[in-house]
């Protein structure tokens, strides 16, 4: 099990939250999705033998939102 928090731009309302939760939740291996609308964060718990951060990022971007790279 892995956890990742992504910075996401463009989410402005509950519809945005629902769209991201549904899209990311549909990624095989994703166990939990928590969207923090006020801070523009999406926290995801997932099985890293099935899903990758790229899969999650793609699911968010497919909904029209921008995932901001974090500095390592």
Rosetta constraint file for C-alpha pairs under 8 A:
AtomPair CA 1 CA 45 HARMONIC 6.87 0.50
AtomPair CA 1 CA 46 HARMONIC 5.58 0.50
AtomPair CA 1 CA 47 HARMONIC 4.56 0.50
AtomPair CA 1 CA 48 HARMONIC 5.97 0.50
AtomPair CA 2 CA 45 HARMONIC 5.73 0.50
AtomPair CA 2 CA 46 HARMONIC 5.38 0.50
AtomPair CA 2 CA 47 HARMONIC 6.11 0.50
AtomPair CA 2 CA 48 HARMONIC 5.91 0.50
AtomPair CA 3 CA 43 HARMONIC 7.20 0.50
AtomPair CA 3 CA 44 HARMONIC 5.62 0.50
AtomPair CA 3 CA 45 HARMONIC 4.49 0.50
AtomPair CA 3 CA 46 HARMONIC 6.36 0.50
AtomPair CA 4 CA 43 HARMONIC 5.72 0.50
AtomPair CA 4 CA 44 HARMONIC 5.32 0.50
AtomPair CA 4 CA 45 HARMONIC 6.64 0.50
AtomPair CA 4 CA 53 HARMONIC 7.55 0.50
AtomPair CA 5 CA 41 HARMONIC 6.52 0.50
AtomPair CA 5 CA 42 HARMONIC 5.47 0.50
AtomPair CA 5 CA 43 HARMONIC 4.17 0.50
AtomPair CA 5 CA 44 HARMONIC 6.24 0.50
AtomPair CA 6 CA 41 HARMONIC 5.59 0.50
AtomPair CA 6 CA 42 HARMONIC 5.18 0.50
AtomPair CA 6 CA 43 HARMONIC 6.41 0.50
AtomPair CA 6 CA 67 HARMONIC 6.77 0.50
AtomPair CA 6 CA 68 HARMONIC 7.24 0.50
AtomPair CA 6 CA 69 HARMONIC 7.87 0.50
AtomPair CA 6 CA 70 HARMONIC 7.73 0.50
AtomPair CA 7 CA 40 HARMONIC 5.80 0.50
AtomPair CA 7 CA 41 HARMONIC 4.76 0.50
AtomPair CA 7 CA 42 HARMONIC 6.57 0.50
AtomPair CA 7 CA 67 HARMONIC 5.82 0.50
AtomPair CA 7 CA 68 HARMONIC 5.29 0.50
AtomPair CA 7 CA 69 HARMONIC 7.34 0.50
AtomPair CA 7 CA 70 HARMONIC 7.50 0.50
AtomPair CA 8 CA 40 HARMONIC 5.18 0.50
AtomPair CA 8 CA 41 HARMONIC 5.75 0.50
AtomPair CA 8 CA 42 HARMONIC 6.94 0.50
AtomPair CA 8 CA 65 HARMONIC 6.63 0.50
AtomPair CA 8 CA 66 HARMONIC 5.53 0.50
AtomPair CA 8 CA 67 HARMONIC 4.53 0.50
AtomPair CA 8 CA 68 HARMONIC 5.87 0.50
AtomPair CA 9 CA 40 HARMONIC 6.17 0.50
AtomPair CA 9 CA 65 HARMONIC 5.95 0.50
AtomPair CA 9 CA 66 HARMONIC 5.06 0.50
AtomPair CA 9 CA 67 HARMONIC 6.42 0.50
AtomPair CA 9 CA 68 HARMONIC 7.17 0.50
AtomPair CA 10 CA 64 HARMONIC 7.88 0.50
AtomPair CA 10 CA 65 HARMONIC 5.30 0.50
AtomPair CA 10 CA 66 HARMONIC 6.54 0.50
AtomPair CA 11 CA 16 HARMONIC 5.29 0.50
AtomPair CA 11 CA 17 HARMONIC 7.03 0.50
AtomPair CA 11 CA 37 HARMONIC 6.58 0.50
AtomPair CA 11 CA 40 HARMONIC 6.86 0.50
AtomPair CA 11 CA 65 HARMONIC 6.84 0.50
AtomPair CA 12 CA 16 HARMONIC 6.36 0.50
AtomPair CA 12 CA 37 HARMONIC 6.97 0.50
AtomPair CA 13 CA 17 HARMONIC 6.66 0.50
AtomPair CA 13 CA 37 HARMONIC 7.39 0.50
AtomPair CA 14 CA 18 HARMONIC 6.17 0.50
AtomPair CA 15 CA 19 HARMONIC 6.09 0.50
AtomPair CA 16 CA 20 HARMONIC 6.20 0.50
AtomPair CA 17 CA 21 HARMONIC 6.05 0.50
AtomPair CA 17 CA 35 HARMONIC 6.12 0.50
AtomPair CA 17 CA 37 HARMONIC 6.87 0.50
AtomPair CA 18 CA 22 HARMONIC 6.01 0.50
AtomPair CA 19 CA 23 HARMONIC 6.05 0.50
AtomPair CA 19 CA 63 HARMONIC 6.90 0.50
AtomPair CA 20 CA 24 HARMONIC 5.88 0.50
AtomPair CA 20 CA 35 HARMONIC 7.72 0.50
AtomPair CA 20 CA 59 HARMONIC 7.69 0.50
AtomPair CA 20 CA 60 HARMONIC 5.88 0.50
AtomPair CA 20 CA 63 HARMONIC 6.92 0.50
AtomPair CA 21 CA 25 HARMONIC 5.64 0.50
AtomPair CA 21 CA 33 HARMONIC 5.94 0.50
AtomPair CA 21 CA 34 HARMONIC 7.25 0.50
AtomPair CA 21 CA 35 HARMONIC 7.09 0.50
AtomPair CA 22 CA 26 HARMONIC 6.19 0.50
AtomPair CA 23 CA 27 HARMONIC 7.07 0.50
AtomPair CA 23 CA 59 HARMONIC 5.60 0.50
AtomPair CA 23 CA 60 HARMONIC 6.77 0.50
AtomPair CA 23 CA 63 HARMONIC 7.48 0.50
AtomPair CA 24 CA 30 HARMONIC 7.22 0.50
AtomPair CA 24 CA 33 HARMONIC 7.07 0.50
AtomPair CA 24 CA 56 HARMONIC 5.88 0.50
AtomPair CA 24 CA 59 HARMONIC 5.50 0.50
AtomPair CA 24 CA 60 HARMONIC 6.57 0.50
AtomPair CA 25 CA 30 HARMONIC 5.83 0.50
AtomPair CA 25 CA 31 HARMONIC 7.30 0.50
AtomPair CA 25 CA 32 HARMONIC 6.99 0.50
AtomPair CA 25 CA 33 HARMONIC 6.49 0.50
AtomPair CA 26 CA 30 HARMONIC 7.33 0.50
AtomPair CA 27 CA 51 HARMONIC 7.06 0.50
AtomPair CA 27 CA 55 HARMONIC 7.08 0.50
AtomPair CA 27 CA 56 HARMONIC 6.95 0.50
AtomPair CA 27 CA 59 HARMONIC 7.45 0.50
AtomPair CA 28 CA 50 HARMONIC 6.32 0.50
AtomPair CA 28 CA 51 HARMONIC 6.18 0.50
AtomPair CA 29 CA 46 HARMONIC 5.47 0.50
AtomPair CA 29 CA 47 HARMONIC 4.92 0.50
AtomPair CA 29 CA 48 HARMONIC 7.25 0.50
AtomPair CA 29 CA 49 HARMONIC 7.73 0.50
AtomPair CA 29 CA 50 HARMONIC 5.05 0.50
AtomPair CA 29 CA 51 HARMONIC 5.30 0.50
AtomPair CA 30 CA 44 HARMONIC 7.16 0.50
AtomPair CA 30 CA 45 HARMONIC 6.18 0.50
AtomPair CA 30 CA 46 HARMONIC 4.16 0.50
AtomPair CA 30 CA 47 HARMONIC 6.29 0.50
AtomPair CA 30 CA 51 HARMONIC 6.86 0.50
AtomPair CA 31 CA 44 HARMONIC 7.56 0.50
AtomPair CA 31 CA 45 HARMONIC 5.48 0.50
AtomPair CA 31 CA 46 HARMONIC 5.07 0.50
AtomPair CA 31 CA 47 HARMONIC 7.22 0.50
AtomPair CA 32 CA 44 HARMONIC 5.66 0.50
AtomPair CA 32 CA 45 HARMONIC 5.06 0.50
AtomPair CA 32 CA 46 HARMONIC 6.90 0.50
AtomPair CA 33 CA 42 HARMONIC 7.00 0.50
AtomPair CA 33 CA 43 HARMONIC 5.82 0.50
AtomPair CA 33 CA 44 HARMONIC 4.67 0.50
AtomPair CA 33 CA 45 HARMONIC 6.64 0.50
AtomPair CA 34 CA 42 HARMONIC 5.75 0.50
AtomPair CA 34 CA 43 HARMONIC 5.11 0.50
AtomPair CA 34 CA 44 HARMONIC 6.48 0.50
AtomPair CA 35 CA 40 HARMONIC 7.62 0.50
AtomPair CA 35 CA 41 HARMONIC 5.97 0.50
AtomPair CA 35 CA 42 HARMONIC 4.53 0.50
AtomPair CA 35 CA 43 HARMONIC 6.40 0.50
AtomPair CA 36 CA 40 HARMONIC 5.77 0.50
AtomPair CA 36 CA 41 HARMONIC 5.05 0.50
AtomPair CA 36 CA 42 HARMONIC 6.17 0.50
AtomPair CA 37 CA 41 HARMONIC 6.71 0.50
AtomPair CA 46 CA 51 HARMONIC 6.70 0.50
AtomPair CA 47 CA 51 HARMONIC 6.11 0.50
AtomPair CA 48 CA 52 HARMONIC 6.00 0.50
AtomPair CA 51 CA 55 HARMONIC 6.24 0.50
AtomPair CA 51 CA 56 HARMONIC 7.52 0.50
AtomPair CA 52 CA 56 HARMONIC 6.55 0.50
AtomPair CA 53 CA 57 HARMONIC 6.01 0.50
AtomPair CA 54 CA 58 HARMONIC 5.98 0.50
AtomPair CA 55 CA 59 HARMONIC 6.29 0.50
AtomPair CA 56 CA 60 HARMONIC 6.44 0.50
AtomPair CA 57 CA 61 HARMONIC 6.15 0.50
AtomPair CA 57 CA 67 HARMONIC 6.55 0.50
AtomPair CA 58 CA 62 HARMONIC 5.88 0.50
AtomPair CA 59 CA 63 HARMONIC 6.79 0.50
AtomPair CA 60 CA 64 HARMONIC 7.06 0.50
AtomPair CA 60 CA 65 HARMONIC 6.02 0.50
AtomPair CA 60 CA 66 HARMONIC 7.47 0.50
AtomPair CA 60 CA 67 HARMONIC 7.30 0.50
AtomPair CA 61 CA 65 HARMONIC 4.94 0.50
AtomPair CA 61 CA 66 HARMONIC 5.81 0.50
AtomPair CA 61 CA 67 HARMONIC 6.84 0.50
